[in-house]
């Protein structure tokens, strides 16, 4: 995993937090929730290949 990915995840987290807070204070809680959900899905799409590689490595390690 590269450091670049960690910085991208942190940037998305900060951006989603700011947008969510602005939306909550303007009375749009539904949009704030959708923004948080979208940020979570973006990060999960970035992380899933690394999780798959981890499970494949563990699988080959124990030769299952």
PQR file with spaces between the fields and no chain letter, atoms N, CA, C, O and H, PARSE charges and radii, in Angstrom:
ATOM       1  N    UNK     1       0.847   -1.167    0.000 -0.4000 1.5000
ATOM       2  CA   UNK     1       0.000    0.000    0.000 -0.0000 2.0000
ATOM       3  C    UNK     1       0.898    1.238    0.000  0.5500 1.7000
ATOM       4  O    UNK     1       1.853    1.335    0.772 -0.5500 1.4000
ATOM       5  N    UNK     2       0.575    2.156   -0.864 -0.4000 1.5000
ATOM       6  CA   UNK     2       1.407    3.342   -0.955 -0.0000 2.0000
ATOM       7  C    UNK     2       0.914    4.428   -0.013  0.5500 1.7000
ATOM       8  O    UNK     2      -0.237    4.428    0.425 -0.5500 1.4000
ATOM       9  H    UNK     2      -0.200    2.078   -1.491  0.4000 1.0000
ATOM      10  N    UNK     3       1.810    5.347    0.284 -0.4000 1.5000
ATOM      11  CA   UNK     3       1.470    6.473    1.144 -0.0000 2.0000
ATOM      12  C    UNK     3       0.472    7.380    0.434  0.5500 1.7000
ATOM      13  O    UNK     3      -0.330    8.059    1.076 -0.5500 1.4000
ATOM      14  H    UNK     3       2.745    5.347   -0.072  0.4000 1.0000
ATOM      15  N    UNK     4       0.528    7.385   -0.889 -0.4000 1.5000
ATOM      16  CA   UNK     4      -0.393    8.201   -1.681 -0.0000 2.0000
ATOM      17  C    UNK     4      -1.845    7.823   -1.398  0.5500 1.7000
ATOM      18  O    UNK     4      -2.708    8.695   -1.307 -0.5500 1.4000
ATOM      19  H    UNK     4       1.179    6.834   -1.410  0.4000 1.0000
ATOM      20  N    UNK     5      -2.112    6.541   -1.260 -0.4000 1.5000
ATOM      21  CA   UNK     5      -3.468    6.070   -0.962 -0.0000 2.0000
ATOM      22  C    UNK     5      -3.927    6.562    0.406  0.5500 1.7000
ATOM      23  O    UNK     5      -5.085    6.945    0.570 -0.5500 1.4000
ATOM      24  H    UNK     5      -1.410    5.832   -1.333  0.4000 1.0000
ATOM      25  N    UNK     6      -3.045    6.554    1.371 -0.4000 1.5000
ATOM      26  CA   UNK     6      -3.394    7.026    2.714 -0.0000 2.0000
ATOM      27  C    UNK     6      -3.738    8.507    2.677  0.5500 1.7000
ATOM      28  O    UNK     6      -4.687    8.936    3.332 -0.5500 1.4000
ATOM      29  H    UNK     6      -2.104    6.243    1.238  0.4000 1.0000
ATOM      30  N    UNK     7      -2.978    9.294    1.920 -0.4000 1.5000
ATOM      31  CA   UNK     7      -3.272   10.721    1.797 -0.0000 2.0000
ATOM      32  C    UNK     7      -4.591   10.959    1.070  0.5500 1.7000
ATOM      33  O    UNK     7      -5.329   11.883    1.414 -0.5500 1.4000
ATOM      34  H    UNK     7      -2.207    8.945    1.388  0.4000 1.0000
ATOM      35  N    UNK     8      -4.894   10.140    0.075 -0.4000 1.5000
ATOM      36  CA   UNK     8      -6.170   10.284   -0.628 -0.0000 2.0000
ATOM      37  C    UNK     8      -7.338    9.967    0.294  0.5500 1.7000
ATOM      38  O    UNK     8      -8.356   10.657    0.264 -0.5500 1.4000
ATOM      39  H    UNK     8      -4.295    9.389   -0.204  0.4000 1.0000
ATOM      40  N    UNK     9      -7.201    8.931    1.112 -0.4000 1.5000
ATOM      41  CA   UNK     9      -8.255    8.575    2.055 -0.0000 2.0000
ATOM      42  C    UNK     9      -8.449    9.690    3.079  0.5500 1.7000
ATOM      43  O    UNK     9      -9.582   10.028    3.424 -0.5500 1.4000
ATOM      44  H    UNK     9      -6.373    8.370    1.137  0.4000 1.0000
ATOM      45  N    UNK    10      -7.351   10.258    3.563 -0.4000 1.5000
ATOM      46  CA   UNK    10      -7.450   11.357    4.526 -0.0000 2.0000
ATOM      47  C    UNK    10      -8.114   12.577    3.885  0.5500 1.7000
ATOM      48  O    UNK    10      -8.924   13.248    4.525 -0.5500 1.4000
ATOM      49  H    UNK    10      -6.432    9.983    3.283  0.4000 1.0000
ATOM      50  N    UNK    11      -7.776   12.868    2.632 -0.4000 1.5000
ATOM      51  CA   UNK    11      -8.376   14.011    1.945 -0.0000 2.0000
ATOM      52  C    UNK    11      -9.877   13.816    1.760  0.5500 1.7000
ATOM      53  O    UNK    11     -10.653   14.752    1.951 -0.5500 1.4000
ATOM      54  H    UNK    11      -7.118   12.323    2.112  0.4000 1.0000
ATOM      55  N    UNK    12     -10.284   12.613    1.393 -0.4000 1.5000
ATOM      56  CA   UNK    12     -11.710   12.332    1.236 -0.0000 2.0000
ATOM      57  C    UNK    12     -12.409   12.453    2.588  0.5500 1.7000
ATOM      58  O    UNK    12     -13.515   12.987    2.660 -0.5500 1.4000
ATOM      59  H    UNK    12      -9.653   11.852    1.238  0.4000 1.0000
ATOM      60  N    UNK    13     -11.791   11.974    3.644 -0.4000 1.5000
ATOM      61  CA   UNK    13     -12.376   12.073    4.972 -0.0000 2.0000
ATOM      62  C    UNK    13     -12.576   13.513    5.414  0.5500 1.7000
ATOM      63  O    UNK    13     -13.627   13.860    5.953 -0.5500 1.4000
ATOM      64  H    UNK    13     -10.892   11.540    3.585  0.4000 1.0000
ATOM      65  N    UNK    14     -11.583   14.344    5.191 -0.4000 1.5000
ATOM      66  CA   UNK    14     -11.692   15.758    5.560 -0.0000 2.0000
ATOM      67  C    UNK    14     -12.755   16.444    4.725  0.5500 1.7000
ATOM      68  O    UNK    14     -13.573   17.197    5.252 -0.5500 1.4000
ATOM      69  H    UNK    14     -10.729   14.062    4.753  0.4000 1.0000
ATOM      70  N    UNK    15     -12.747   16.190    3.435 -0.4000 1.5000
ATOM      71  CA   UNK    15     -13.720   16.821    2.535 -0.0000 2.0000
ATOM      72  C    UNK    15     -15.148   16.403    2.879  0.5500 1.7000
ATOM      73  O    UNK    15     -16.047   17.243    2.930 -0.5500 1.4000
ATOM      74  H    UNK    15     -12.082   15.579    3.007  0.4000 1.0000
ATOM      75  N    UNK    16     -15.357   15.124    3.112 -0.4000 1.5000
ATOM      76  CA   UNK    16     -16.691   14.629    3.455 -0.0000 2.0000
ATOM      77  C    UNK    16     -17.147   15.207    4.790  0.5500 1.7000
ATOM      78  O    UNK    16     -18.318   15.554    4.941 -0.5500 1.4000
ATOM      79  H    UNK    16     -14.627   14.441    3.070  0.4000 1.0000
ATOM      80  N    UNK    17     -16.253   15.313    5.745 -0.4000 1.5000
ATOM      81  CA   UNK    17     -16.614   15.872    7.044 -0.0000 2.0000
ATOM      82  C    UNK    17     -17.050   17.326    6.930  0.5500 1.7000
ATOM      83  O    UNK    17     -18.054   17.723    7.522 -0.5500 1.4000
ATOM      84  H    UNK    17     -15.302   15.031    5.622  0.4000 1.0000
ATOM      85  N    UNK    18     -16.309   18.112    6.179 -0.4000 1.5000
ATOM      86  CA   UNK    18     -16.658   19.525    6.015 -0.0000 2.0000
ATOM      87  C    UNK    18     -17.990   19.673    5.296  0.5500 1.7000
ATOM      88  O    UNK    18     -18.851   20.441    5.725 -0.5500 1.4000
ATOM      89  H    UNK    18     -15.494   17.789    5.698  0.4000 1.0000
ATOM      90  N    UNK    19     -18.160   18.939    4.202 -0.4000 1.5000
ATOM      91  CA   UNK    19     -19.414   19.035    3.451 -0.0000 2.0000
ATOM      92  C    UNK    19     -20.591   18.558    4.300  0.5500 1.7000
ATOM      93  O    UNK    19     -21.667   19.156    4.270 -0.5500 1.4000
ATOM      94  H    UNK    19     -17.460   18.315    3.853  0.4000 1.0000
ATOM      95  N    UNK    20     -20.384   17.494    5.047 -0.4000 1.5000
ATOM      96  CA   UNK    20     -21.448   16.961    5.892 -0.0000 2.0000
ATOM      97  C    UNK    20     -21.853   17.965    6.969  0.5500 1.7000
ATOM      98  O    UNK    20     -23.042   18.148    7.227 -0.5500 1.4000
ATOM      99  H    UNK    20     -19.510   17.009    5.071  0.4000 1.0000
ATOM     100  N    UNK    21     -20.884   18.609    7.594 -0.4000 1.5000
ATOM     101  CA   UNK    21     -21.194   19.593    8.626 -0.0000 2.0000
ATOM     102  C    UNK    21     -21.936   20.799    8.053  0.5500 1.7000
ATOM     103  O    UNK    21     -22.867   21.312    8.673 -0.5500 1.4000
ATOM     104  H    UNK    21     -19.917   18.459    7.384  0.4000 1.0000
ATOM     105  N    UNK    22     -21.525   21.246    6.879 -0.4000 1.5000
ATOM     106  CA   UNK    22     -22.213   22.365    6.240 -0.0000 2.0000
ATOM     107  C    UNK    22     -23.656   21.990    5.921  0.5500 1.7000
ATOM     108  O    UNK    22     -24.573   22.782    6.136 -0.5500 1.4000
ATOM     109  H    UNK    22     -20.769   20.829    6.375  0.4000 1.0000
ATOM     110  N    UNK    23     -23.850   20.784    5.411 -0.4000 1.5000
ATOM     111  CA   UNK    23     -25.200   20.349    5.083 -0.0000 2.0000
ATOM     112  C    UNK    23     -26.061   20.168    6.329  0.5500 1.7000
ATOM     113  O    UNK    23     -27.247   20.498    6.310 -0.5500 1.4000
ATOM     114  H    UNK    23     -23.105   20.140    5.237  0.4000 1.0000
ATOM     115  N    UNK    24     -25.485   19.650    7.406 -0.4000 1.5000
ATOM     116  CA   UNK    24     -26.252   19.467    8.643 -0.0000 2.0000
ATOM     117  C    UNK    24     -26.693   20.806    9.221  0.5500 1.7000
ATOM     118  O    UNK    24     -27.822   20.940    9.694 -0.5500 1.4000
ATOM     119  H    UNK    24     -24.522   19.381    7.421  0.4000 1.0000
ATOM     120  N    UNK    25     -25.804   21.795    9.185 -0.4000 1.5000
ATOM     121  CA   UNK    25     -26.147   23.093    9.747 -0.0000 2.0000
ATOM     122  C    UNK    25     -27.146   23.849    8.882  0.5500 1.7000
ATOM     123  O    UNK    25     -27.812   24.768    9.359 -0.5500 1.4000
ATOM     124  H    UNK    25     -24.887   21.686    8.801  0.4000 1.0000
ATOM     125  N    UNK    26     -27.253   23.468    7.614 -0.4000 1.5000
ATOM     126  CA   UNK    26     -28.242   24.120    6.763 -0.0000 2.0000
ATOM     127  C    UNK    26     -29.577   23.365    6.773  0.5500 1.7000
ATOM     128  O    UNK    26     -30.516   23.749    6.076 -0.5500 1.4000
ATOM     129  H    UNK    26     -26.712   22.722    7.227  0.4000 1.0000
ATOM     130  N    UNK    27     -29.656   22.291    7.568 -0.4000 1.5000
ATOM     131  CA   UNK    27     -30.909   21.566    7.726 -0.0000 2.0000
ATOM     132  C    UNK    27     -31.138   20.464    6.714  0.5500 1.7000
ATOM     133  O    UNK    27     -32.273   20.016    6.548 -0.5500 1.4000
ATOM     134  H    UNK    27     -28.893   21.980    8.135  0.4000 1.0000
ATOM     135  N    UNK    28     -30.121   20.022    6.046 -0.4000 1.5000
ATOM     136  CA   UNK    28     -30.260   18.962    5.041 -0.0000 2.0000
ATOM     137  C    UNK    28     -29.549   17.693    5.520  0.5500 1.7000
ATOM     138  O    UNK    28     -28.523   17.287    4.975 -0.5500 1.4000
ATOM     139  H    UNK    28     -29.200   20.386    6.180  0.4000 1.0000
ATOM     140  N    UNK    29     -30.119   17.092    6.542 -0.4000 1.5000
ATOM     141  CA   UNK    29     -29.499   15.905    7.125 -0.0000 2.0000
ATOM     142  C    UNK    29     -29.453   14.728    6.153  0.5500 1.7000
ATOM     143  O    UNK    29     -28.516   13.930    6.185 -0.5500 1.4000
ATOM     144  H    UNK    29     -30.953   17.422    6.985  0.4000 1.0000
ATOM     145  N    UNK    30     -30.463   14.621    5.291 -0.4000 1.5000
ATOM     146  CA   UNK    30     -30.487   13.506    4.324 -0.0000 2.0000
ATOM     147  C    UNK    30     -29.331   13.614    3.340  0.5500 1.7000
ATOM     148  O    UNK    30     -28.692   12.616    3.006 -0.5500 1.4000
ATOM     149  H    UNK    30     -31.224   15.269    5.266  0.4000 1.0000
ATOM     150  N    UNK    31     -29.068   14.833    2.878 -0.4000 1.5000
ATOM     151  CA   UNK    31     -27.960   15.027    1.945 -0.0000 2.0000
ATOM     152  C    UNK    31     -26.610   14.805    2.639  0.5500 1.7000
ATOM     153  O    UNK    31     -25.665   14.299    2.034 -0.5500 1.4000
ATOM     154  H    UNK    31     -29.587   15.643    3.149  0.4000 1.0000
ATOM     155  N    UNK    32     -26.539   15.186    3.903 -0.4000 1.5000
ATOM     156  CA   UNK    32     -25.309   14.960    4.664 -0.0000 2.0000
ATOM     157  C    UNK    32     -25.044   13.468    4.812  0.5500 1.7000
ATOM     158  O    UNK    32     -23.905   13.018    4.687 -0.5500 1.4000
ATOM     159  H    UNK    32     -27.307   15.597    4.395  0.4000 1.0000
ATOM     160  N    UNK    33     -26.100   12.702    5.078 -0.4000 1.5000
ATOM     161  CA   UNK    33     -25.946   11.253    5.193 -0.0000 2.0000
ATOM     162  C    UNK    33     -25.506   10.646    3.866  0.5500 1.7000
ATOM     163  O    UNK    33     -24.626    9.786    3.834 -0.5500 1.4000
ATOM     164  H    UNK    33     -27.025   13.067    5.179  0.4000 1.0000
ATOM     165  N    UNK    34     -26.117   11.093    2.772 -0.4000 1.5000
ATOM     166  CA   UNK    34     -25.738   10.570    1.450 -0.0000 2.0000
ATOM     167  C    UNK    34     -24.299   10.928    1.095  0.5500 1.7000
ATOM     168  O    UNK    34     -23.597   10.137    0.465 -0.5500 1.4000
ATOM     169  H    UNK    34     -26.831   11.792    2.798  0.4000 1.0000
ATOM     170  N    UNK    35     -23.863   12.109    1.495 -0.4000 1.5000
ATOM     171  CA   UNK    35     -22.477   12.509    1.260 -0.0000 2.0000
ATOM     172  C    UNK    35     -21.520   11.607    2.026  0.5500 1.7000
ATOM     173  O    UNK    35     -20.498   11.176    1.491 -0.5500 1.4000
ATOM     174  H    UNK    35     -24.434   12.751    2.007  0.4000 1.0000
ATOM     175  N    UNK    36     -21.854   11.326    3.274 -0.4000 1.5000
ATOM     176  CA   UNK    36     -21.013   10.433    4.078 -0.0000 2.0000
ATOM     177  C    UNK    36     -20.979    9.028    3.488  0.5500 1.7000
ATOM     178  O    UNK    36     -19.930    8.385    3.450 -0.5500 1.4000
ATOM     179  H    UNK    36     -22.684   11.676    3.709  0.4000 1.0000
ATOM     180  N    UNK    37     -22.122    8.565    3.036 -0.4000 1.5000
ATOM     181  CA   UNK    37     -22.197    7.233    2.426 -0.0000 2.0000
ATOM     182  C    UNK    37     -21.387    7.170    1.139  0.5500 1.7000
ATOM     183  O    UNK    37     -20.704    6.179    0.879 -0.5500 1.4000
ATOM     184  H    UNK    37     -22.974    9.087    3.067  0.4000 1.0000
ATOM     185  N    UNK    38     -21.460    8.221    0.335 -0.4000 1.5000
ATOM     186  CA   UNK    38     -20.689    8.261   -0.915 -0.0000 2.0000
ATOM     187  C    UNK    38     -19.188    8.264   -0.630  0.5500 1.7000
ATOM     188  O    UNK    38     -18.424    7.590   -1.321 -0.5500 1.4000
ATOM     189  H    UNK    38     -22.014    9.026    0.546  0.4000 1.0000
ATOM     190  N    UNK    39     -18.767    9.015    0.380 -0.4000 1.5000
ATOM     191  CA   UNK    39     -17.353    9.018    0.756 -0.0000 2.0000
ATOM     192  C    UNK    39     -16.885    7.656    1.223  0.5500 1.7000
ATOM     193  O    UNK    39     -15.781    7.222    0.893 -0.5500 1.4000
ATOM     194  H    UNK    39     -19.388    9.562    0.942  0.4000 1.0000
ATOM     195  N    UNK    40     -17.729    6.981    1.996 -0.4000 1.5000
ATOM     196  CA   UNK    40     -17.393    5.635    2.457 -0.0000 2.0000
ATOM     197  C    UNK    40     -17.257    4.667    1.296  0.5500 1.7000
ATOM     198  O    UNK    40     -16.331    3.856    1.266 -0.5500 1.4000
ATOM     199  H    UNK    40     -18.625    7.334    2.264  0.4000 1.0000
ATOM     200  N    UNK    41     -18.170    4.745    0.345 -0.4000 1.5000
ATOM     201  CA   UNK    41     -18.113    3.841   -0.815 -0.0000 2.0000
ATOM     202  C    UNK    41     -16.883    4.098   -1.676  0.5500 1.7000
ATOM     203  O    UNK    41     -16.274    3.155   -2.181 -0.5500 1.4000
ATOM     204  H    UNK    41     -18.922    5.403    0.370  0.4000 1.0000
ATOM     205  N    UNK    42     -16.516    5.351   -1.847 -0.4000 1.5000
ATOM     206  CA   UNK    42     -15.309    5.676   -2.626 -0.0000 2.0000
ATOM     207  C    UNK    42     -14.080    5.050   -1.981  0.5500 1.7000
ATOM     208  O    UNK    42     -13.262    4.422   -2.654 -0.5500 1.4000
ATOM     209  H    UNK    42     -17.011    6.117   -1.437  0.4000 1.0000
ATOM     210  N    UNK    43     -13.962    5.229   -0.676 -0.4000 1.5000
ATOM     211  CA   UNK    43     -12.802    4.676    0.038 -0.0000 2.0000
ATOM     212  C    UNK    43     -12.818    3.149   -0.002  0.5500 1.7000
ATOM     213  O    UNK    43     -11.767    2.525   -0.144 -0.5500 1.4000
ATOM     214  H    UNK    43     -14.627    5.739   -0.130  0.4000 1.0000
ATOM     215  N    UNK    44     -13.996    2.543    0.122 -0.4000 1.5000
ATOM     216  CA   UNK    44     -14.072    1.075    0.064 -0.0000 2.0000
ATOM     217  C    UNK    44     -13.647    0.550   -1.300  0.5500 1.7000
ATOM     218  O    UNK    44     -12.983   -0.483   -1.385 -0.5500 1.4000
ATOM     219  H    UNK    44     -14.851    3.050    0.238  0.4000 1.0000
ATOM     220  N    UNK    45     -14.024    1.256   -2.376 -0.4000 1.5000
ATOM     221  CA   UNK    45     -13.597    0.820   -3.702 -0.0000 2.0000
ATOM     222  C    UNK    45     -12.079    0.907   -3.855  0.5500 1.7000
ATOM     223  O    UNK    45     -11.490    0.119   -4.595 -0.5500 1.4000
ATOM     224  H    UNK    45     -14.563    2.095   -2.306  0.4000 1.0000
ATOM     225  N    UNK    46     -11.444    1.847   -3.168 -0.4000 1.5000
ATOM     226  CA   UNK    46      -9.987    1.935   -3.212 -0.0000 2.0000
ATOM     227  C    UNK    46      -9.332    0.841   -2.386  0.5500 1.7000
ATOM     228  O    UNK    46      -8.246    0.377   -2.734 -0.5500 1.4000
ATOM     229  H    UNK    46     -11.923    2.487   -2.567  0.4000 1.0000
ATOM     230  N    UNK    47      -9.970    0.418   -1.294 -0.4000 1.5000
ATOM     231  CA   UNK    47      -9.371   -0.513   -0.342 -0.0000 2.0000
ATOM     232  C    UNK    47      -9.596   -1.978   -0.711  0.5500 1.7000
ATOM     233  O    UNK    47      -8.775   -2.829   -0.369 -0.5500 1.4000
ATOM     234  H    UNK    47     -10.852    0.795   -1.011  0.4000 1.0000
ATOM     235  N    UNK    48     -10.692   -2.285   -1.400 -0.4000 1.5000
ATOM     236  CA   UNK    48     -11.060   -3.679   -1.679 -0.0000 2.0000
ATOM     237  C    UNK    48      -9.945   -4.470   -2.376  0.5500 1.7000
ATOM     238  O    UNK    48      -9.710   -5.615   -1.990 -0.5500 1.4000
ATOM     239  H    UNK    48     -11.359   -1.594   -1.678  0.4000 1.0000
ATOM     240  N    UNK    49      -9.250   -3.929   -3.373 -0.4000 1.5000
ATOM     241  CA   UNK    49      -8.164   -4.727   -3.979 -0.0000 2.0000
ATOM     242  C    UNK    49      -7.059   -5.114   -2.990  0.5500 1.7000
ATOM     243  O    UNK    49      -6.496   -6.205   -3.083 -0.5500 1.4000
ATOM     244  H    UNK    49      -9.440   -2.999   -3.686  0.4000 1.0000
ATOM     245  N    UNK    50      -6.754   -4.229   -2.055 -0.4000 1.5000
ATOM     246  CA   UNK    50      -5.736   -4.543   -1.057 -0.0000 2.0000
ATOM     247  C    UNK    50      -6.222   -5.624   -0.090  0.5500 1.7000
ATOM     248  O    UNK    50      -5.443   -6.486    0.319 -0.5500 1.4000
ATOM     249  H    UNK    50      -7.212   -3.343   -1.979  0.4000 1.0000
ATOM     250  N    UNK    51      -7.487   -5.582    0.272 -0.4000 1.5000
ATOM     251  CA   UNK    51      -8.049   -6.619    1.134 -0.0000 2.0000
ATOM     252  C    UNK    51      -8.048   -7.961    0.409  0.5500 1.7000
ATOM     253  O    UNK    51      -7.758   -8.994    1.014 -0.5500 1.4000
ATOM     254  H    UNK    51      -8.119   -4.883   -0.060  0.4000 1.0000
ATOM     255  N    UNK    52      -8.371   -7.951   -0.884 -0.4000 1.5000
ATOM     256  CA   UNK    52      -8.351   -9.183   -1.671 -0.0000 2.0000
ATOM     257  C    UNK    52      -6.934   -9.759   -1.719  0.5500 1.7000
ATOM     258  O    UNK    52      -6.747  -10.964   -1.551 -0.5500 1.4000
ATOM     259  H    UNK    52      -8.607   -7.112   -1.375  0.4000 1.0000
ATOM     260  N    UNK    53      -5.940   -8.902   -1.948 -0.4000 1.5000
ATOM     261  CA   UNK    53      -4.550   -9.367   -1.960 -0.0000 2.0000
ATOM     262  C    UNK    53      -4.140   -9.937   -0.607  0.5500 1.7000
ATOM     263  O    UNK    53      -3.415  -10.930   -0.543 -0.5500 1.4000
ATOM     264  H    UNK    53      -6.092   -7.923   -2.084  0.4000 1.0000
ATOM     265  N    UNK    54      -4.601   -9.313    0.472 -0.4000 1.5000
ATOM     266  CA   UNK    54      -4.293   -9.815    1.810 -0.0000 2.0000
ATOM     267  C    UNK    54      -4.858  -11.216    2.005  0.5500 1.7000
ATOM     268  O    UNK    54      -4.162  -12.101    2.502 -0.5500 1.4000
ATOM     269  H    UNK    54      -5.190   -8.506    0.420  0.4000 1.0000
ATOM     270  N    UNK    55      -6.120  -11.425    1.616 -0.4000 1.5000
ATOM     271  CA   UNK    55      -6.713  -12.753    1.766 -0.0000 2.0000
ATOM     272  C    UNK    55      -6.042  -13.787    0.865  0.5500 1.7000
ATOM     273  O    UNK    55      -5.883  -14.941    1.263 -0.5500 1.4000
ATOM     274  H    UNK    55      -6.685  -10.706    1.212  0.4000 1.0000
ATOM     275  N    UNK    56      -5.652  -13.391   -0.327 -0.4000 1.5000
ATOM     276  CA   UNK    56      -4.938  -14.320   -1.213 -0.0000 2.0000
ATOM     277  C    UNK    56      -3.575  -14.686   -0.630  0.5500 1.7000
ATOM     278  O    UNK    56      -3.151  -15.838   -0.729 -0.5500 1.4000
ATOM     279  H    UNK    56      -5.781  -12.453   -0.650  0.4000 1.0000
ATOM     280  N    UNK    57      -2.895  -13.735   -0.033 -0.4000 1.5000
ATOM     281  CA   UNK    57      -1.605  -14.020    0.590 -0.0000 2.0000
ATOM     282  C    UNK    57      -1.767  -14.965    1.773  0.5500 1.7000
ATOM     283  O    UNK    57      -0.990  -15.906    1.931 -0.5500 1.4000
ATOM     284  H    UNK    57      -3.239  -12.800    0.047  0.4000 1.0000
ATOM     285  N    UNK    58      -2.766  -14.717    2.596 -0.4000 1.5000
ATOM     286  CA   UNK    58      -3.024  -15.604    3.737 -0.0000 2.0000
ATOM     287  C    UNK    58      -3.412  -17.000    3.265  0.5500 1.7000
ATOM     288  O    UNK    58      -3.000  -18.004    3.846 -0.5500 1.4000
ATOM     289  H    UNK    58      -3.398  -13.952    2.467  0.4000 1.0000
ATOM     290  N    UNK    59      -4.213  -17.046    2.201 -0.4000 1.5000
ATOM     291  CA   UNK    59      -4.621  -18.340    1.644 -0.0000 2.0000
ATOM     292  C    UNK    59      -3.423  -19.115    1.128  0.5500 1.7000
ATOM     293  O    UNK    59      -3.320  -20.319    1.366 -0.5500 1.4000
ATOM     294  H    UNK    59      -4.548  -16.230    1.729  0.4000 1.0000
ATOM     295  N    UNK    60      -2.513  -18.448    0.426 -0.4000 1.5000
ATOM     296  CA   UNK    60      -1.333  -19.139   -0.076 -0.0000 2.0000
ATOM     297  C    UNK    60      -0.367  -19.493    1.044  0.5500 1.7000
ATOM     298  O    UNK    60       0.366  -20.478    0.955 -0.5500 1.4000
ATOM     299  H    UNK    60      -2.597  -17.470    0.234  0.4000 1.0000
ATOM     300  N    UNK    61      -0.369  -18.684    2.099 -0.4000 1.5000
ATOM     301  CA   UNK    61       0.513  -18.956    3.243 -0.0000 2.0000
ATOM     302  C    UNK    61       0.125  -20.252    3.939  0.5500 1.7000
ATOM     303  O    UNK    61       0.990  -21.044    4.317 -0.5500 1.4000
ATOM     304  H    UNK    61      -0.965  -17.883    2.171  0.4000 1.0000
ATOM     305  N    UNK    62      -1.177  -20.469    4.109 -0.4000 1.5000
ATOM     306  CA   UNK    62      -1.639  -21.676    4.767 -0.0000 2.0000
ATOM     307  C    UNK    62      -1.967  -22.789    3.766  0.5500 1.7000
ATOM     308  O    UNK    62      -2.379  -23.879    4.162 -0.5500 1.4000
ATOM     309  H    UNK    62      -1.880  -19.826    3.803  0.4000 1.0000
ATOM     310  N    UNK    63      -1.787  -22.515    2.483 -0.4000 1.5000
ATOM     311  CA   UNK    63      -1.995  -23.497    1.403 -0.0000 2.0000
ATOM     312  C    UNK    63      -3.369  -24.152    1.476  0.5500 1.7000
ATOM     313  O    UNK    63      -3.496  -25.377    1.492 -0.5500 1.4000
ATOM     314  H    UNK    63      -1.453  -21.630    2.161  0.4000 1.0000
ATOM     315  N    UNK    64      -4.382  -23.312    1.519 -0.4000 1.5000
ATOM     316  CA   UNK    64      -5.760  -23.826    1.550 -0.0000 2.0000
ATOM     317  C    UNK    64      -6.340  -23.917    0.168  0.5500 1.7000
ATOM     318  O    UNK    64      -7.489  -24.329    0.007 -0.5500 1.4000
ATOM     319  H    UNK    64      -4.279  -22.317    1.506  0.4000 1.0000
